[in-house]
Amino acid sequence: MDKFEYKILDVSRTQIKKEGFQLELMEKLNELGAKGWELITIEGMTEGSALFRISETTDVLFVFKRKVSG
């Protein structure tokens, strides 16, 4: 049976708004891909008020996996 390890890259709303972020993110994703990490999902983390039914994305989680050798 194959075994995997997992990695989570947490990107905050502050980072997303930073100038040059897209290029920085592409470089990081390419770096992880070169090391064998495969992006399997992206999840937005929200924070909000149940009273007003308003939520706001605070972080974006990039989840990766790669096969463990051996």
SEFIZA-3560 file (N, C-alpha, C; in Angstrom, 3 decimals):
REM SEFIZA-3560
<numar><xx>0.840</xx><yy>-1.173</yy><zz>0.000</zz><atom>N</atom></numar>
<numar><xx>0.000</xx><yy>0.000</yy><zz>0.000</zz><atom>CA</atom></numar>
<numar><xx>0.891</xx><yy>1.245</yy><zz>0.000</zz><atom>C</atom></numar>
<numar><xx>0.518</xx><yy>2.222</yy><zz>-0.812</zz><atom>N</atom></numar>
<numar><xx>1.275</xx><yy>3.475</yy><zz>-0.856</zz><atom>CA</atom></numar>
<numar><xx>1.084</xx><yy>4.263</yy><zz>0.430</zz><atom>C</atom></numar>
<numar><xx>2.142</xx><yy>4.966</yy><zz>0.832</zz><atom>N</atom></numar>
<numar><xx>2.079</xx><yy>5.841</yy><zz>2.008</zz><atom>CA</atom></numar>
<numar><xx>2.393</xx><yy>7.258</yy><zz>1.550</zz><atom>C</atom></numar>
<numar><xx>1.744</xx><yy>8.209</yy><zz>2.203</zz><atom>N</atom></numar>
<numar><xx>1.903</xx><yy>9.611</yy><zz>1.831</zz><atom>CA</atom></numar>
<numar><xx>2.223</xx><yy>10.458</yy><zz>3.049</zz><atom>C</atom></numar>
<numar><xx>2.870</xx><yy>11.580</yy><zz>2.785</zz><atom>N</atom></numar>
<numar><xx>3.029</xx><yy>12.612</yy><zz>3.809</zz><atom>CA</atom></numar>
<numar><xx>2.329</xx><yy>13.856</yy><zz>3.284</zz><atom>C</atom></numar>
<numar><xx>1.945</xx><yy>14.721</yy><zz>4.207</zz><atom>N</atom></numar>
<numar><xx>1.141</xx><yy>15.889</yy><zz>3.853</zz><atom>CA</atom></numar>
<numar><xx>1.791</xx><yy>17.166</yy><zz>4.355</zz><atom>C</atom></numar>
<numar><xx>1.516</xx><yy>18.247</yy><zz>3.645</zz><atom>N</atom></numar>
<numar><xx>2.043</xx><yy>19.567</yy><zz>4.003</zz><atom>CA</atom></numar>
<numar><xx>0.928</xx><yy>20.575</yy><zz>3.803</zz><atom>C</atom></numar>
<numar><xx>0.826</xx><yy>21.545</yy><zz>4.718</zz><atom>N</atom></numar>
<numar><xx>-0.169</xx><yy>22.612</yy><zz>4.597</zz><atom>CA</atom></numar>
<numar><xx>0.559</xx><yy>23.949</yy><zz>4.522</zz><atom>C</atom></numar>
<numar><xx>0.242</xx><yy>24.705</yy><zz>3.484</zz><atom>N</atom></numar>
<numar><xx>0.767</xx><yy>26.057</yy><zz>3.319</zz><atom>CA</atom></numar>
<numar><xx>-0.372</xx><yy>27.011</yy><zz>3.665</zz><atom>C</atom></numar>
<numar><xx>-0.205</xx><yy>27.787</yy><zz>4.730</zz><atom>N</atom></numar>
<numar><xx>-1.233</xx><yy>28.710</yy><zz>5.215</zz><atom>CA</atom></numar>
<numar><xx>-0.895</xx><yy>30.115</yy><zz>4.731</zz><atom>C</atom></numar>
<numar><xx>-1.786</xx><yy>30.696</yy><zz>3.937</zz><atom>N</atom></numar>
<numar><xx>-1.575</xx><yy>32.034</yy><zz>3.392</zz><atom>CA</atom></numar>
<numar><xx>-2.640</xx><yy>32.955</yy><zz>3.983</zz><atom>C</atom></numar>
<numar><xx>-2.206</xx><yy>34.003</yy><zz>4.649</zz><atom>N</atom></numar>
<numar><xx>-3.148</xx><yy>34.925</yy><zz>5.290</zz><atom>CA</atom></numar>
<numar><xx>-3.679</xx><yy>35.960</yy><zz>4.307</zz><atom>C</atom></numar>
<numar><xx>-4.773</xx><yy>36.575</yy><zz>4.667</zz><atom>N</atom></numar>
<numar><xx>-5.373</xx><yy>37.630</yy><zz>3.841</zz><atom>CA</atom></numar>
<numar><xx>-4.382</xx><yy>38.768</yy><zz>3.627</zz><atom>C</atom></numar>
<numar><xx>-3.590</xx><yy>39.056</yy><zz>4.640</zz><atom>N</atom></numar>
<numar><xx>-2.575</xx><yy>40.106</yy><zz>4.540</zz><atom>CA</atom></numar>
<numar><xx>-1.556</xx><yy>39.770</yy><zz>3.450</zz><atom>C</atom></numar>
<numar><xx>-1.112</xx><yy>38.518</yy><zz>3.412</zz><atom>N</atom></numar>
<numar><xx>-0.161</xx><yy>38.094</yy><zz>2.392</zz><atom>CA</atom></numar>
<numar><xx>-0.767</xx><yy>38.186</yy><zz>0.994</zz><atom>C</atom></numar>
<numar><xx>-2.033</xx><yy>37.785</yy><zz>0.872</zz><atom>N</atom></numar>
<numar><xx>-2.702</xx><yy>37.785</yy><zz>-0.429</zz><atom>CA</atom></numar>
<numar><xx>-2.769</xx><yy>39.192</yy><zz>-1.010</zz><atom>C</atom></numar>
<numar><xx>-2.954</xx><yy>40.187</yy><zz>-0.153</zz><atom>N</atom></numar>
<numar><xx>-3.083</xx><yy>41.572</yy><zz>-0.607</zz><atom>CA</atom></numar>
<numar><xx>-1.737</xx><yy>42.229</yy><zz>-0.925</zz><atom>C</atom></numar>
<numar><xx>-0.655</xx><yy>41.583</yy><zz>-0.527</zz><atom>N</atom></numar>
<numar><xx>0.680</xx><yy>42.145</yy><zz>-0.717</zz><atom>CA</atom></numar>
<numar><xx>1.043</xx><yy>42.220</yy><zz>-2.202</zz><atom>C</atom></numar>
<numar><xx>1.651</xx><yy>43.323</yy><zz>-2.591</zz><atom>N</atom></numar>
<numar><xx>2.087</xx><yy>43.479</yy><zz>-3.982</zz><atom>CA</atom></numar>
<numar><xx>3.123</xx><yy>42.416</yy><zz>-4.317</zz><atom>C</atom></numar>
<numar><xx>2.986</xx><yy>41.813</yy><zz>-5.475</zz><atom>N</atom></numar>
<numar><xx>3.923</xx><yy>40.785</yy><zz>-5.912</zz><atom>CA</atom></numar>
<numar><xx>3.611</xx><yy>39.401</yy><zz>-5.368</zz><atom>C</atom></numar>
<numar><xx>2.477</xx><yy>39.278</yy><zz>-4.685</zz><atom>N</atom></numar>
<numar><xx>2.145</xx><yy>37.994</yy><zz>-4.052</zz><atom>CA</atom></numar>
<numar><xx>1.967</xx><yy>36.866</yy><zz>-5.067</zz><atom>C</atom></numar>
<numar><xx>1.304</xx><yy>37.146</yy><zz>-6.192</zz><atom>N</atom></numar>
<numar><xx>1.064</xx><yy>36.078</yy><zz>-7.174</zz><atom>CA</atom></numar>
<numar><xx>2.366</xx><yy>35.453</yy><zz>-7.665</zz><atom>C</atom></numar>
<numar><xx>3.343</xx><yy>36.291</yy><zz>-7.953</zz><atom>N</atom></numar>
<numar><xx>4.641</xx><yy>35.777</yy><zz>-8.398</zz><atom>CA</atom></numar>
<numar><xx>5.299</xx><yy>34.960</yy><zz>-7.289</zz><atom>C</atom></numar>
<numar><xx>5.244</xx><yy>35.471</yy><zz>-6.073</zz><atom>N</atom></numar>
<numar><xx>5.814</xx><yy>34.771</yy><zz>-4.918</zz><atom>CA</atom></numar>
<numar><xx>5.134</xx><yy>33.410</yy><zz>-4.725</zz><atom>C</atom></numar>
<numar><xx>3.800</xx><yy>33.367</yy><zz>-4.863</zz><atom>N</atom></numar>
<numar><xx>3.060</xx><yy>32.116</yy><zz>-4.705</zz><atom>CA</atom></numar>
<numar><xx>3.422</xx><yy>31.129</yy><zz>-5.814</zz><atom>C</atom></numar>
<numar><xx>3.498</xx><yy>31.599</yy><zz>-7.052</zz><atom>N</atom></numar>
<numar><xx>3.870</xx><yy>30.709</yy><zz>-8.159</zz><atom>CA</atom></numar>
<numar><xx>5.252</xx><yy>30.111</yy><zz>-7.940</zz><atom>C</atom></numar>
<numar><xx>6.185</xx><yy>30.915</yy><zz>-7.464</zz><atom>N</atom></numar>
<numar><xx>7.531</xx><yy>30.409</yy><zz>-7.191</zz><atom>CA</atom></numar>
<numar><xx>7.501</xx><yy>29.334</yy><zz>-6.115</zz><atom>C</atom></numar>
<numar><xx>6.715</xx><yy>29.565</yy><zz>-5.054</zz><atom>N</atom></numar>
<numar><xx>6.614</xx><yy>28.595</yy><zz>-3.964</zz><atom>CA</atom></numar>
<numar><xx>5.956</xx><yy>27.301</yy><zz>-4.452</zz><atom>C</atom></numar>
<numar><xx>4.880</xx><yy>27.421</yy><zz>-5.234</zz><atom>N</atom></numar>
<numar><xx>4.207</xx><yy>26.232</yy><zz>-5.753</zz><atom>CA</atom></numar>
<numar><xx>5.120</xx><yy>25.435</yy><zz>-6.677</zz><atom>C</atom></numar>
<numar><xx>5.883</xx><yy>26.117</yy><zz>-7.530</zz><atom>N</atom></numar>
<numar><xx>6.831</xx><yy>25.430</yy><zz>-8.413</zz><atom>CA</atom></numar>
<numar><xx>7.941</xx><yy>24.755</yy><zz>-7.620</zz><atom>C</atom></numar>
<numar><xx>8.401</xx><yy>25.413</yy><zz>-6.561</zz><atom>N</atom></numar>
<numar><xx>9.439</xx><yy>24.838</yy><zz>-5.687</zz><atom>CA</atom></numar>
<numar><xx>8.928</xx><yy>23.553</yy><zz>-5.038</zz><atom>C</atom></numar>
<numar><xx>7.709</xx><yy>23.589</yy><zz>-4.509</zz><atom>N</atom></numar>
<numar><xx>7.142</xx><yy>22.393</yy><zz>-3.882</zz><atom>CA</atom></numar>
<numar><xx>6.914</xx><yy>21.289</yy><zz>-4.915</zz><atom>C</atom></numar>
<numar><xx>6.435</xx><yy>21.655</yy><zz>-6.099</zz><atom>N</atom></numar>
<numar><xx>6.232</xx><yy>20.669</yy><zz>-7.156</zz><atom>CA</atom></numar>
<numar><xx>7.531</xx><yy>19.985</yy><zz>-7.558</zz><atom>C</atom></numar>
<numar><xx>8.603</xx><yy>20.752</yy><zz>-7.627</zz><atom>N</atom></numar>
<numar><xx>9.918</xx><yy>20.189</yy><zz>-7.978</zz><atom>CA</atom></numar>
<numar><xx>10.407</xx><yy>19.206</yy><zz>-6.915</zz><atom>C</atom></numar>
<numar><xx>9.916</xx><yy>19.354</yy><zz>-5.693</zz><atom>N</atom></numar>
<numar><xx>10.309</xx><yy>18.457</yy><zz>-4.597</zz><atom>CA</atom></numar>
<numar><xx>9.338</xx><yy>17.280</yy><zz>-4.452</zz><atom>C</atom></numar>
<numar><xx>8.396</xx><yy>17.165</yy><zz>-5.411</zz><atom>N</atom></numar>
<numar><xx>7.491</xx><yy>16.025</yy><zz>-5.411</zz><atom>CA</atom></numar>
<numar><xx>6.158</xx><yy>16.255</yy><zz>-4.722</zz><atom>C</atom></numar>
<numar><xx>5.891</xx><yy>17.462</yy><zz>-4.247</zz><atom>N</atom></numar>
<numar><xx>4.624</xx><yy>17.752</yy><zz>-3.577</zz><atom>CA</atom></numar>
<numar><xx>3.549</xx><yy>18.021</yy><zz>-4.622</zz><atom>C</atom></numar>
<numar><xx>2.386</xx><yy>17.400</yy><zz>-4.449</zz><atom>N</atom></numar>
<numar><xx>1.246</xx><yy>17.578</yy><zz>-5.341</zz><atom>CA</atom></numar>
<numar><xx>0.143</xx><yy>18.333</yy><zz>-4.585</zz><atom>C</atom></numar>
<numar><xx>-0.342</xx><yy>19.420</yy><zz>-5.175</zz><atom>N</atom></numar>
<numar><xx>-1.431</xx><yy>20.187</yy><zz>-4.579</zz><atom>CA</atom></numar>
<numar><xx>-2.715</xx><yy>19.375</yy><zz>-4.716</zz><atom>C</atom></numar>
<numar><xx>-3.372</xx><yy>19.080</yy><zz>-3.572</zz><atom>N</atom></numar>
<numar><xx>-4.585</xx><yy>18.257</yy><zz>-3.644</zz><atom>CA</atom></numar>
<numar><xx>-5.858</xx><yy>19.048</yy><zz>-3.357</zz><atom>C</atom></numar>
<numar><xx>-5.754</xx><yy>20.161</yy><zz>-2.636</zz><atom>N</atom></numar>
<numar><xx>-6.938</xx><yy>20.985</yy><zz>-2.402</zz><atom>CA</atom></numar>
<numar><xx>-6.539</xx><yy>22.359</yy><zz>-1.876</zz><atom>C</atom></numar>
<numar><xx>-7.454</xx><yy>23.295</yy><zz>-2.035</zz><atom>N</atom></numar>
<numar><xx>-7.293</xx><yy>24.642</yy><zz>-1.483</zz><atom>CA</atom></numar>
<numar><xx>-8.569</xx><yy>24.935</yy><zz>-0.701</zz><atom>C</atom></numar>
<numar><xx>-8.411</xx><yy>25.355</yy><zz>0.551</zz><atom>N</atom></numar>
<numar><xx>-9.570</xx><yy>25.644</yy><zz>1.392</zz><atom>CA</atom></numar>
<numar><xx>-9.478</xx><yy>27.054</yy><zz>1.946</zz><atom>C</atom></numar>
<numar><xx>-10.573</xx><yy>27.781</yy><zz>1.874</zz><atom>N</atom></numar>
<numar><xx>-10.639</xx><yy>29.100</yy><zz>2.489</zz><atom>CA</atom></numar>
<numar><xx>-11.118</xx><yy>28.973</yy><zz>3.923</zz><atom>C</atom></numar>
<numar><xx>-10.416</xx><yy>29.586</yy><zz>4.845</zz><atom>N</atom></numar>
<numar><xx>-10.815</xx><yy>29.600</yy><zz>6.249</zz><atom>CA</atom></numar>
<numar><xx>-11.553</xx><yy>30.911</yy><zz>6.498</zz><atom>C</atom></numar>
<numar><xx>-12.730</xx><yy>30.809</yy><zz>7.109</zz><atom>N</atom></numar>
<numar><xx>-13.543</xx><yy>32.001</yy><zz>7.304</zz><atom>CA</atom></numar>
<numar><xx>-13.749</xx><yy>32.299</yy><zz>8.779</zz><atom>C</atom></numar>
<numar><xx>-14.025</xx><yy>33.542</yy><zz>9.027</zz><atom>N</atom></numar>
<numar><xx>-14.330</xx><yy>34.016</yy><zz>10.368</zz><atom>CA</atom></numar>
<numar><xx>-15.537</xx><yy>34.924</yy><zz>10.209</zz><atom>C</atom></numar>
<numar><xx>-16.477</xx><yy>34.827</yy><zz>11.104</zz><atom>N</atom></numar>
<numar><xx>-17.641</xx><yy>35.676</yy><zz>10.917</zz><atom>CA</atom></numar>
<numar><xx>-18.550</xx><yy>35.726</yy><zz>12.117</zz><atom>C</atom></numar>
<numar><xx>-19.678</xx><yy>36.296</yy><zz>11.874</zz><atom>N</atom></numar>
<numar><xx>-20.674</xx><yy>36.506</yy><zz>12.902</zz><atom>CA</atom></numar>
<numar><xx>-21.919</xx><yy>35.705</yy><zz>12.570</zz><atom>C</atom></numar>
<numar><xx>-22.304</xx><yy>34.812</yy><zz>13.457</zz><atom>N</atom></numar>
<numar><xx>-23.527</xx><yy>34.039</yy><zz>13.256</zz><atom>CA</atom></numar>
<numar><xx>-24.750</xx><yy>34.946</yy><zz>13.352</zz><atom>C</atom></numar>
<numar><xx>-24.639</xx><yy>35.973</yy><zz>14.175</zz><atom>N</atom></numar>
<numar><xx>-25.752</xx><yy>36.899</yy><zz>14.366</zz><atom>CA</atom></numar>
<numar><xx>-26.122</xx><yy>37.603</yy><zz>13.059</zz><atom>C</atom></numar>
<numar><xx>-25.106</xx><yy>38.077</yy><zz>12.338</zz><atom>N</atom></numar>
<numar><xx>-25.350</xx><yy>38.812</yy><zz>11.099</zz><atom>CA</atom></numar>
<numar><xx>-25.173</xx><yy>37.953</yy><zz>9.856</zz><atom>C</atom></numar>
<numar><xx>-24.785</xx><yy>36.693</yy><zz>10.054</zz><atom>N</atom></numar>
<numar><xx>-24.559</xx><yy>35.751</yy><zz>8.948</zz><atom>CA</atom></numar>
<numar><xx>-23.606</xx><yy>36.319</yy><zz>7.904</zz><atom>C</atom></numar>
<numar><xx>-22.562</xx><yy>36.910</yy><zz>8.409</zz><atom>N</atom></numar>
<numar><xx>-21.520</xx><yy>37.484</yy><zz>7.548</zz><atom>CA</atom></numar>
<numar><xx>-20.231</xx><yy>36.741</yy><zz>7.857</zz><atom>C</atom></numar>
<numar><xx>-19.530</xx><yy>36.351</yy><zz>6.824</zz><atom>N</atom></numar>
<numar><xx>-18.234</xx><yy>35.719</yy><zz>7.045</zz><atom>CA</atom></numar>
<numar><xx>-17.216</xx><yy>36.344</yy><zz>6.109</zz><atom>C</atom></numar>
<numar><xx>-15.964</xx><yy>36.192</yy><zz>6.496</zz><atom>N</atom></numar>
<numar><xx>-14.866</xx><yy>36.794</yy><zz>5.746</zz><atom>CA</atom></numar>
<numar><xx>-13.720</xx><yy>35.797</yy><zz>5.707</zz><atom>C</atom></numar>
<numar><xx>-13.136</xx><yy>35.618</yy><zz>4.540</zz><atom>N</atom></numar>
<numar><xx>-11.995</xx><yy>34.707</yy><zz>4.427</zz><atom>CA</atom></numar>
<numar><xx>-10.786</xx><yy>35.338</yy><zz>5.101</zz><atom>C</atom></numar>
<numar><xx>-10.209</xx><yy>34.607</yy><zz>6.032</zz><atom>N</atom></numar>
<numar><xx>-9.049</xx><yy>35.117</yy><zz>6.772</zz><atom>CA</atom></numar>
<numar><xx>-7.750</xx><yy>34.468</yy><zz>6.314</zz><atom>C</atom></numar>
<numar><xx>-7.838</xx><yy>33.222</yy><zz>5.883</zz><atom>N</atom></numar>
<numar><xx>-6.662</xx><yy>32.475</yy><zz>5.446</zz><atom>CA</atom></numar>
<numar><xx>-7.067</xx><yy>31.538</yy><zz>4.313</zz><atom>C</atom></numar>
<numar><xx>-6.088</xx><yy>31.175</yy><zz>3.512</zz><atom>N</atom></numar>
<numar><xx>-6.287</xx><yy>30.162</yy><zz>2.480</zz><atom>CA</atom></numar>
<numar><xx>-5.263</xx><yy>29.069</yy><zz>2.746</zz><atom>C</atom></numar>
<numar><xx>-5.748</xx><yy>27.833</yy><zz>2.845</zz><atom>N</atom></numar>
<numar><xx>-4.868</xx><yy>26.692</yy><zz>3.099</zz><atom>CA</atom></numar>
<numar><xx>-4.663</xx><yy>25.908</yy><zz>1.818</zz><atom>C</atom></numar>
<numar><xx>-3.407</xx><yy>25.711</yy><zz>1.451</zz><atom>N</atom></numar>
<numar><xx>-3.031</xx><yy>24.891</yy><zz>0.313</zz><atom>CA</atom></numar>
<numar><xx>-2.543</xx><yy>23.563</yy><zz>0.891</zz><atom>C</atom></numar>
<numar><xx>-3.185</xx><yy>22.464</yy><zz>0.522</zz><atom>N</atom></numar>
<numar><xx>-2.834</xx><yy>21.158</yy><zz>1.071</zz><atom>CA</atom></numar>
<numar><xx>-2.141</xx><yy>20.335</yy><zz>-0.017</zz><atom>C</atom></numar>
<numar><xx>-0.984</xx><yy>19.797</yy><zz>0.335</zz><atom>N</atom></numar>
<numar><xx>-0.153</xx><yy>19.026</yy><zz>-0.592</zz><atom>CA</atom></numar>
<numar><xx>0.074</xx><yy>17.625</yy><zz>-0.037</zz><atom>C</atom></numar>
<numar><xx>0.373</xx><yy>16.696</yy><zz>-0.942</zz><atom>N</atom></numar>
<numar><xx>0.808</xx><yy>15.366</yy><zz>-0.516</zz><atom>CA</atom></numar>
<numar><xx>1.922</xx><yy>14.885</yy><zz>-1.439</zz><atom>C</atom></numar>
<numar><xx>2.719</xx><yy>13.966</yy><zz>-0.918</zz><atom>N</atom></numar>
<numar><xx>3.708</xx><yy>13.267</yy><zz>-1.754</zz><atom>CA</atom></numar>
<numar><xx>3.918</xx><yy>11.877</yy><zz>-1.197</zz><atom>C</atom></numar>
<numar><xx>4.252</xx><yy>10.992</yy><zz>-2.102</zz><atom>N</atom></numar>
<numar><xx>4.471</xx><yy>9.600</yy><zz>-1.727</zz><atom>CA</atom></numar>
<numar><xx>5.742</xx><yy>9.477</yy><zz>-0.885</zz><atom>C</atom></numar>
<numar><xx>5.641</xx><yy>8.702</yy><zz>0.156</zz><atom>N</atom></numar>
<numar><xx>6.795</xx><yy>8.403</yy><zz>1.014</zz><atom>CA</atom></numar>
<numar><xx>7.474</xx><yy>7.165</yy><zz>0.449</zz><atom>C</atom></numar>
<numar><xx>8.766</xx><yy>7.266</yy><zz>0.194</zz><atom>N</atom></numar>
<numar><xx>9.481</xx><yy>6.105</yy><zz>-0.350</zz><atom>CA</atom></numar>
<numar><xx>9.801</xx><yy>5.121</yy><zz>0.771</zz><atom>C</atom></numar>
<numar><xx>9.780</xx><yy>3.863</yy><zz>0.397</zz><atom>N</atom></numar>
<numar><xx>10.173</xx><yy>2.842</yy><zz>1.370</zz><atom>CA</atom></numar>
<numar><xx>9.090</xx><yy>1.963</yy><zz>1.854</zz><atom>C</atom></numar>
//
